[in-house]
């Protein structure tokens, strides 16, 4: 029985390529978008300014827009002939179109609201009196942020990162619209499953990738939940 299970999970090279590419795309997407997510979250959590509601709405748009719409907007702006993309290609010889960089960009855009929202909630949970006390003692705003605000909200930031990673891993609509489905170039796990489902006799490959996607996503969600609970416990201890 165990031998048959082991034989079943002998991945082909194309399947392994899809798994490794998915992980690479998700990691790059989260790392590259994290500084922007922290900045926007801090801005929305700590500052009052005209247009705050508009900014909040724009940031959350990827949660409600169809992924195909996001992919089309990325294609129109960052593609080879896009408003911004054509200048990137002309000036720097770089393009997001039909490359794994584009897949990472699409994943980052779709996952950004989840990451930002988690970080914002963590920042809003930090006791503002601690920051005021540090400023009273002469600490600058930058020092207060990096020595008090950021460390106290770190579990929430990590929870957002893990949640965003899981979301990036499963992105399909915007990716296939923006960078197409090119094996070994832009073909992530969802795109590979789409190809296998349409290919007669490739049902086992689709099922294997489905199981891998479920396992990775489930582990990510469990880690995110654990970090969220740990954040609440730490904040409760701090309040006491």
C-alpha positions in Angstrom: 0.0 0.0 0.0 2.7 2.5 1.0 4.7 1.5 -2.0 1.7 2.3 -4.3 1.3 5.7 -2.5 5.0 6.5 -3.0 4.8 5.5 -6.7 1.7 7.7 -7.1 3.6 10.8 -5.8 6.5 10.4 -8.2 6.3 13.9 -9.8 7.3 14.5 -13.4 9.8 17.2 -14.2 7.0 19.5 -15.5 5.1 19.1 -12.2 8.2 19.8 -10.1 8.9 22.9 -12.3 5.3 24.1 -11.6 5.7 23.6 -7.9 9.1 25.3 -7.6 8.0 28.2 -9.8 4.9 28.7 -7.7 6.9 28.9 -4.5 9.4 31.3 -6.1 6.7 33.5 -7.5 4.9 33.6 -4.1 8.0 34.4 -2.2 9.1 37.2 -4.5 5.6 38.6 -4.6 5.4 38.9 -0.8 9.0 40.1 -0.2 8.7 42.8 -2.9 5.3 44.1 -1.7 5.9 43.8 2.0 7.5 47.3 2.5 4.6 48.9 0.6 2.1 47.0 2.6 3.7 48.1 5.9 3.8 51.7 4.8 0.2 51.8 3.6 -1.0 49.9 6.7 0.8 52.4 8.9 -0.6 55.3 6.9 -4.2 54.0 7.3 -3.8 53.0 10.9 -1.9 56.1 12.3 -2.7 59.1 10.0 -5.8 61.1 9.2 -5.8 62.9 5.8 -8.0 63.9 3.0 -8.7 61.0 0.6 -8.0 58.3 3.2 -11.3 56.5 2.4 -10.4 56.6 -1.3 -7.0 55.2 -0.7 -8.5 52.4 1.5 -11.0 51.6 -1.3 -8.3 51.5 -4.0 -6.1 49.2 -1.9 -8.9 46.8 -1.3 -10.1 46.7 -4.9 -8.2 43.5 -5.8 -10.5 41.7 -3.2 -13.6 42.5 -5.1 -12.5 42.9 -8.7 -12.5 39.7 -10.9 -9.0 38.5 -11.3 -9.3 38.7 -15.1 -9.9 42.4 -14.7 -6.7 42.8 -12.7 -4.8 40.8 -15.3 -6.2 43.0 -18.1 -5.2 46.2 -16.2 -1.7 44.8 -15.6 -1.5 43.9 -19.3 -2.6 47.4 -20.3 -0.2 49.1 -18.0 2.8 46.8 -17.5 2.7 44.7 -20.7 5.2 45.1 -23.6 3.0 47.7 -25.2 1.5 49.0 -21.9 1.5 52.6 -20.7 4.4 51.9 -18.3 5.7 48.6 -19.7 6.8 49.9 -23.1 9.0 52.5 -21.4 10.5 49.8 -19.1 11.3 47.8 -22.2 12.7 50.8 -24.2 14.8 52.3 -21.4 15.9 49.2 -19.4 15.3 46.3 -21.7 13.0 44.8 -19.0 9.5 43.5 -19.3 6.9 41.9 -17.0 5.0 40.5 -20.0 5.3 36.7 -20.5 7.8 36.2 -17.7 7.7 34.9 -14.2 8.3 38.4 -13.0 4.9 39.3 -14.4 3.4 36.3 -12.5 5.0 37.6 -9.3 3.6 41.1 -10.0 0.1 39.7 -10.5 0.3 37.6 -7.4 1.6 40.6 -5.4 -1.3 42.8 -6.5 -3.9 40.2 -5.7 -2.4 39.3 -2.3 -1.6 42.9 -1.3 -5.0 43.7 0.4 -4.8 40.6 2.6 -1.2 41.4 3.7 -1.9 45.1 4.3 -5.1 44.5 6.2 -3.4 42.0 8.6 -0.6 44.4 9.2 -3.0 47.3 9.7 -4.9 45.4 12.4 -1.7 44.5 14.1 -0.6 48.2 14.1 -4.0 49.3 15.4 -3.7 46.8 18.3 -0.4 48.3 19.5 -0.9 50.5 22.6 -0.5 54.1 21.5 0.5 55.1 25.0 3.8 53.1 24.7 4.7 55.1 21.6 3.8 58.4 23.4 5.9 57.4 26.4 8.9 56.7 24.1 8.5 60.1 22.4 8.3 61.8 25.8 11.7 60.2 26.7 13.2 61.8 23.5 13.0 59.0 21.0 12.3 60.1 17.4 9.3 58.8 15.4 11.5 56.6 13.3 13.1 55.0 16.3 9.8 54.5 18.0 8.5 52.8 14.9 11.4 50.4 14.6 11.9 49.7 18.3 8.3 49.6 19.6 5.6 49.6 16.9 7.2 47.2 14.5 8.3 44.5 17.1 4.9 44.5 18.8 3.1 44.1 15.5 5.6 41.5 14.2 3.4 38.4 14.8 0.6 40.1 12.9 3.0 41.0 10.0 4.1 37.4 9.8 0.5 36.2 9.8 -0.2 38.6 6.9 2.9 37.4 5.1 1.9 33.8 5.4 -1.7 34.5 4.4 -0.5 36.5 1.4 1.9 33.7 0.4 -1.0 31.2 0.4 -3.0 33.6 -1.7 -0.2 34.2 -4.2 0.3 30.5 -4.5 -3.2 30.0 -5.7 -3.5 32.9 -8.1 -4.8 32.0 -11.5 -7.0 34.5 -13.3 -4.8 37.6 -13.3 -1.7 35.5 -14.0 -3.0 33.7 -17.1 -4.5 37.0 -18.4 -1.3 38.9 -17.9 1.6 36.5 -18.7 -0.2 33.6 -20.3 0.4 29.9 -19.5 3.9 29.1 -20.7 5.4 25.8 -19.4 8.6 26.3 -17.3 8.3 30.1 -17.6 4.9 31.3 -16.2 3.2 28.0 -15.5 2.5 27.9 -11.8 0.5 25.1 -10.0 -3.0 26.5 -10.9 -2.0 27.0 -14.5 -0.4 23.6 -14.7 -3.6 22.0 -13.2 -5.6 23.9 -15.8 -3.5 22.4 -18.6 -3.6 18.9 -17.2 -7.4 19.0 -16.7 -7.7 19.8 -20.4 -5.2 17.1 -21.4 -6.7 13.5 -21.8 -4.9 11.0 -19.5 -3.3 13.7 -17.3 -5.8 13.5 -14.5 -3.3 12.0 -12.1 -0.9 15.0 -12.6 -3.7 17.4 -11.9 -4.7 15.5 -8.8 -1.1 15.4 -7.4 -0.7 19.1 -7.9 -4.1 19.7 -6.2 -3.0 17.7 -3.2 0.2 19.6 -2.9 -1.6 23.0 -3.2 -4.0 21.9 -0.5 -1.2 20.8 1.9 0.8 24.0 1.4 -2.2 26.3 1.8 -3.5 24.4 4.8 -0.1 24.7 6.5 0.0 28.4 5.7 -3.4 29.0 7.2 -2.6 27.0 10.3 0.6 29.1 10.8 -1.3 32.3 10.2 -4.0 31.3 12.8 -1.3 30.4 15.3 0.5 33.7 14.9 -2.7 35.6 15.2 -3.5 33.9 18.5 0.0 34.5 19.7 -0.4 38.2 18.9 -3.5 38.4 20.9 -1.8 36.7 23.9 1.2 39.1 23.7 -1.1 42.1 23.5 -3.1 40.8 26.5 0.1 40.4 28.5 1.3 43.9 27.5 -2.0 45.4 28.6 -1.6 43.8 32.0 
